[in-house]
Amino acid sequence: MTATSITAAASPAALGRRRRRTELGLLILVVLITCGTYALASLGRSASLPADIVPFLGVLLALLVGAHIATRYLAPLADPLFLPLAALLNGIGYVFIARIDDELAGLQASWTAVGIVGYVLTLAVVRDVKVLQRYRYTFGLLGMVLLVLPLVPGIGQEINGSRIWVSIGPVNFQPGEFAKLCLAVFFAGYLNERRELLGVATFRIGRINTPDPKHFAPILLAVGVSLIVVVFERDLGSALLFFVLFMVMLYVATGRASYVLVGAALFSVSSWLAWTRFSHVQARVSIWLDPWNDPNGAGYQVIQAAYALAWGGVAGTGPGLGIAGRIPADESDFIFAVIGEELGLLGATAVLCAFLLLAGSGLRLARAAGDGFSSLLAVGLTALIAFQAFIIIGGVIRLLPLTGVTLPFVSYGGSSLVANYVLLAVLVRISDQSGRRTPVPVVAR
């Protein structure tokens, strides 16, 4: 019988090569899945292979191989799952956007290229994620400025009832997508600096001992301003996302369940006030509770999405064989319903599993990170992706009221796609730094 013993730690170079080989293999699998689905969608729609299948394959390979090479040289020890999972979601999203609208597909392809360039530049610029902690207040201020930009006359634009767009010349974007990243950096830096003070009750109010309120002032100011601004912009999804981001990071930093209870109570009260004060909130809740009250008007989207999911069944109608175009905003808010119709419960579950794997990788990274700031930042960035996916999918299946956020990496939208690739690059950087601190043992037999 051969004995097993731990001999030595694998060298960082060997570990990096192994992880990058795994990543490259997964990326090739992603290319095959994406191109196969793209071909099937074209066959289902027109009974012929797409004329641009070879250029599509070449461009997709070039983009993903470029991102892989950048990761290989700039973050060789990073987790090999992050980039392939994001690429899979991005690829599936692109296929169904092309299925819905060829013109939007061209724009999404351009934004994907910009997003991958942003991914590479972020890895090249942010060589040590802990440096970001030095500029936490700058990021906090920048985040609030970005949130306020859509309210500035002349550049702010209102589209579909929400004033979340900025138009500067020919460029239109949603600054709130990048504000989320800035605020996550600010929360992580501030909470890491004050975590001990926020976790110890040194201030007494009557019979209740609490942490000193002065330690909460900067972060509550940032959260309060953010929530007020996005509510007035009628961006309910971002308001919910900011609140969840703050509560998750506060709980992870302090470990005090009482903060969660207080936060839940404040959320309940603020939700009730928003419902009583704002007509658009009342409309969203009414649609959620009873879309059949106005089946040809306000409830039309939700009803058609429910029909699409029902018609998809377990295995789906098949790529390209669904009834595309009947759901308003099906390329953005309701793309999950289109996927559910044509790929069925199995395909929709696969998308959910991809998000779960991405979230699990982020949380595992947060646990393995060697310092408090990196750990908190990994938690915050992972929460942004996971809860955003939960909020929009919950809205499509009527678990939650509709909020108008996009499905990360999947929905059409340049601002969201670029911001999420930057977010991904920061997670990859944290993972690379964690890999350098945690040698993996080699098993000798």
Long-range contacts (C-beta under 8 A, 24 or more apart in sequence): 2-445, 3-445, 4-443, 4-444, 4-445, 5-443, 5-444, 6-441, 6-442, 6-443, 6-444, 7-441, 7-442, 7-443, 7-444, 8-441, 8-442, 9-439, 9-440, 9-441, 9-442, 10-439, 10-440, 10-441, 10-442, 12-76, 12-77, 12-435, 12-436, 12-439, 13-76, 15-77, 15-435, 15-439, 15-440, 16-72, 16-76, 16-77, 16-435, 17-76, 19-76, 19-77, 19-78, 19-79, 19-80, 19-435, 20-68, 20-71, 20-72, 20-76, 20-80, 22-80, 23-68, 23-71, 23-80, 23-81, 23-83, 23-84, 24-68, 26-80, 26-81, 26-84, 27-64, 27-65, 27-68, 27-83, 27-84, 27-87, 29-84, 30-64, 30-84, 30-87, 30-88, 30-91, 31-57, 31-60, 31-61, 31-64, 31-91, 33-88, 33-91, 33-92, 34-60, 34-88, 34-91, 34-92, 34-94, 34-95, 35-60, 37-91, 37-92, 37-95, 37-319, 38-95, 38-98, 40-318, 40-319, 40-320, 41-95, 41-96, 41-98, 41-99, 41-319, 41-320, 41-342, 42-320, 43-319, 43-320, 44-318, 44-319, 44-320, 44-321, 44-342, 45-99, 45-320, 45-321, 46-320, 59-109, 60-91, 63-112, 63-113, 63-116, 66-116, 66-120, 67-116, 67-119, 67-120, 70-119, 70-120, 70-123, 70-124, 71-123, 71-428, 74-120, 74-123, 74-124, 74-432, 75-123, 75-428, 75-429, 75-431, 75-432, 76-432, 77-431, 77-432, 77-434, 77-435, 77-436, 78-428, 78-429, 78-431, 78-432, 78-435, 79-361, 79-364, 79-365, 79-428, 79-431, 79-435, 81-357, 81-358, 81-361, 82-358, 82-361, 82-424, 82-427, 82-428, 82-431, 83-424, 83-428, 85-354, 85-357, 85-358, 85-361, 86-358, 86-409, 86-420, 86-421, 86-424, 88-354, 89-351, 89-354, 89-355, 89-358, 89-408, 89-409, 89-410, 90-115, 90-409, 90-410, 90-417, 92-339, 92-351, 92-410, 93-335, 93-407, 93-409, 93-410, 93-411, 93-412, 95-319, 96-331, 96-335, 96-338, 96-339, 96-342, 97-331, 97-335, 97-412, 99-319, 99-320, 99-324, 99-338, 99-342, 100-324, 100-325, 100-330, 100-331, 100-338, 101-331, 104-331, 104-412, 107-412, 107-414, 108-412, 108-414, 108-417, 110-414, 111-413, 111-414, 111-417, 111-418, 112-417, 114-414, 114-417, 114-418, 115-417, 115-418, 115-420, 115-421, 115-422, 116-421, 118-418, 118-421, 118-422, 118-425, 119-421, 119-422, 119-424, 119-425, 120-425, 122-421, 122-422, 122-425, 122-426, 122-429, 123-425, 123-428, 123-429, 126-425, 126-426, 126-429, 127-429, 128-433, 129-373, 129-374, 129-377, 129-426, 129-429, 129-430, 129-433, 130-371, 130-373, 130-374, 132-185, 132-189, 132-373, 132-377, 133-185, 133-188, 133-189, 133-192, 133-193, 133-373, 135-185, 135-189, 136-185, 136-186, 136-188, 136-189, 136-190, 136-193, 137-186, 137-189, 137-218, 139-182, 139-183, 139-185, 139-186, 139-189, 140-182, 140-183, 140-185, 140-186, 140-190, 140-218, 140-222, 142-179, 142-182, 143-179, 143-180, 143-181, 143-182, 143-183, 143-186, 143-222, 143-226, 144-179, 144-222, 144-225, 144-226, 144-229, 146-175, 146-176, 146-178, 146-179, 146-182, 147-175, 147-176, 147-179, 147-225, 147-226, 147-229, 147-230, 147-233, 148-229, 149-175, 150-174, 150-175, 150-176, 150-233, 151-229, 151-232, 151-233, 160-329, 160-404, 161-234, 161-280, 162-233, 162-234, 162-235, 162-404, 163-232, 163-233, 163-234, 163-235, 164-230, 164-233, 164-234, 164-235, 164-238, 173-414, 173-415, 174-413, 174-415, 174-416, 175-415, 176-230, 176-233, 176-235, 176-238, 177-415, 177-416, 177-418, 177-419, 177-420, 178-415, 178-419, 178-422, 179-226, 180-238, 180-241, 180-242, 180-245, 180-384, 180-419, 181-381, 181-384, 181-419, 181-422, 181-423, 181-426, 183-222, 183-226, 183-242, 183-245, 184-245, 184-249, 184-377, 184-380, 184-381, 184-384, 185-377, 186-219, 186-222, 187-219, 187-222, 187-245, 187-246, 187-249, 187-250, 187-376, 187-380, 188-249, 188-373, 188-376, 188-377, 188-379, 188-380, 189-373, 190-218, 190-219, 191-219, 191-249, 191-250, 191-253, 191-254, 191-376, 192-253, 192-372, 192-373, 192-376, 195-253, 195-254, 195-372, 198-250, 198-253, 198-254, 198-256, 199-253, 199-254, 199-255, 199-256, 219-246, 219-250, 227-270, 231-274, 231-278, 234-278, 234-280, 235-404, 236-280, 236-281, 236-284, 236-401, 236-403, 236-404, 237-388, 237-391, 237-392, 237-403, 237-404, 237-405, 238-405, 240-391, 240-403, 241-384, 241-387, 241-388, 241-391, 241-405, 243-267, 244-383, 244-387, 245-380, 245-383, 245-384, 245-387, 248-379, 248-380, 248-383, 248-387, 249-376, 249-379, 249-380, 249-383, 252-366, 252-375, 252-376, 252-379, 253-372, 253-376, 284-401, 284-402, 284-403, 285-401, 287-401, 287-402, 288-398, 288-400, 288-401, 288-402, 291-398, 300-328, 301-327, 301-328, 301-329, 301-333, 301-334, 301-402, 302-398, 302-402, 304-337, 305-334, 305-337, 305-396, 305-397, 306-398, 308-337, 308-338, 308-340, 308-341, 309-337, 309-340, 309-341, 309-348, 309-396, 309-397, 311-341, 312-340, 312-341, 312-342, 312-343, 312-344, 312-345, 312-348, 313-344, 313-345, 314-344, 314-345, 314-346, 315-344, 315-345, 315-346, 316-340, 316-341, 316-342, 316-343, 316-344, 316-345, 316-346, 316-347, 317-341, 317-342, 317-344, 318-342, 319-343, 331-411, 331-412, 332-406, 332-411, 332-412, 332-413, 333-392, 333-395, 333-396, 333-402, 333-404, 333-406, 333-411, 334-396, 335-407, 335-410, 335-411, 335-412, 336-392, 336-393, 336-396, 336-407, 336-410, 337-396, 339-410, 351-410, 352-393, 355-385, 355-386, 355-389, 355-408, 358-382, 358-385, 358-386, 359-385, 359-386, 362-386, 362-427, 365-427, 365-430, 365-431, 365-434, 368-434, 368-438, 369-430, 369-433, 369-434, 370-433, 370-434, 370-437, 370-438, 374-430, 374-433, 374-434, 377-426, 377-430, 378-427, 378-430, 381-423, 381-426, 381-427, 382-427, 384-423, 385-420, 385-423
